Amino acid sequence: MKYKAWRALDNEAISSALLDIAILHVNLALEHSNKNTLPCRKEVIRAEILRLRMESDRILERRV
C-alpha cells in the first residue's frame, strides 16, 4: 500500500484529493477525541472516517 501511495503523489489532482481526505480525517479525529462530543456524534464521526478511508483506498486502487 505504501508504494501505491507514493506513486499516487506524482499526480497533483490525486495528491490534492488525498490531502483533502487526510485533513477531514484529522479534524474528525480531533472532534471525536473531545470529551464533550456526544456518543451519537462519535458514532457518526466513526462512520465518516470509515467512508474517508474507503474513498482514499478507492483513489489509490484506481491509480495503480
Secondary structure, 3 states (H helix, E strand, C coil): CHHHHHHHCCCHHHHHHHHHHHHHHHHHHHHHHCCCCCHHHHHHHHHHHHHHHHHHHHHHHHHC
